Amino acid sequence: KRIMLLAKLHRVVVTEADLHYEGSCGIDEDLMDAADIGNMKDLGYNINNGERFSTYIIKAKRGSGIISLNGAAARKAHVGDHLIICTYGQVSANEITKHAPKIVLLAEGNTIKEIKVVN
């Protein structure tokens, strides 16, 4: 098995940051569905300052556009920063040629601009 990109939310905007929350990255449930991601480990890449961090995803209110960084992750970005949020997982050798991660491109207000499936 190999660790492969499963999904990417490209250019989300951080809407909330709470250092004193117990941790996680809240993502609008509509965006989670679009990228086919659940409550799983994610990696965040801050486009504004180059920071990288790992946390886990929790559901934020559907249709809200919320992207919240909580706990230690709140130190890695400010409200208004653009992020790339990726999830990775194991793909077996015989599934690699068929594997196609979902790339969700975001527009203003964390609305979906385009969904790509990349092989």
N, C-alpha and C positions, 0 to 999 in steps of 0.2 A: 504494500500500500504506500501511496505517496500523499503528502499533505498538499492540497490544491486549493486555489481560490474557489469559494462557493458562491459568494455574492459580494457586491460592492455598491454602496450608496455614495455617489460622487458629488461633491460640493454641497453637502448639507450645511446649514448654518446653525451654530449653537444658539439656542433660545433661552437656556437656563443653565446655571451652574450653582451647585450647593455643596460646599466643602464639608458641611457637617451631616449630610445624609450618609447612610451607611455604605454607599458605593453603588456603582453601576452606570449604565448609559441608557437613558430612556429614549425610546424611538417611537414616533407616531405609528400606531398599529397598521395604518394603511401602507406606510413605507415598508414595514416589516413584511406584510403580505406581498407587496410588489417584488421584493427581493427574495421572498421565500426563506426568511430567516425567523428563528424563534428565540427563546431565552437561551442564548448560547454565548460563548466567548467571542469577543470581537477585538479587533485592533483598530485604533484610531490614528490617523495621520493628519496633523494640523497643517493646512496649506499656508496659513499666515505666518507661523513661527517655526515650522519644522519639527515640533514636538511629536513624539510617538508614544502611544500608551496602549495598555491592554486592560480590558475590563469585561463585563458581561452585560448582555442586553436585557432590559425589562420593557414591558409595554407601556407606552404613553397613550393618552387619549386619542382615539381614532379621529382623523380629520383635523387634528389640532396643529400639525406641523412642528410639534415639539421635538427638539433634540436636546436632551438634558445630560449634563455631565455631573456626576455625583461623587462624593468622597474624594479620594486622591486624584481622580481624573479631572476634577474641577480645577486643579492647579495647572493643567496642561493646555487649557484654552480659555478664552474670554467669550462672553456673550457677543455674537456677531462674527466670530471667527468661522472660516470655512474649513470643513473636515472632509476626509475620505474615510468612510467606515467600511471595513472588510471583515468577512468571516471566512474561515478556512476549515477544511475537514479532510478526513482520509478518503481516498478514492483508490479502489483496487486496480491492479495492473490491467485487467481486462475491461475495466470501465473507463480508463483514461482517454481512449480515442473517441468515446461518446460523451465525455464530460463537457458540459457547457455552463460556465458560471453566468449568473444574471448580473448585469450592470444597470443600475438605476441612476439616470442622470437627473439632477434636481434643478429646478428653476426657483425664482423668487418665492419666498414664503414656504420653502421646503415642499413645493408641489412637484409632482412628477412631470418632467419634460419629455423623457424618452426611456424606454426599457430595451436593452440590448441583450441578446444571448450570444455569447462568444464561444466559438469552438476552436 
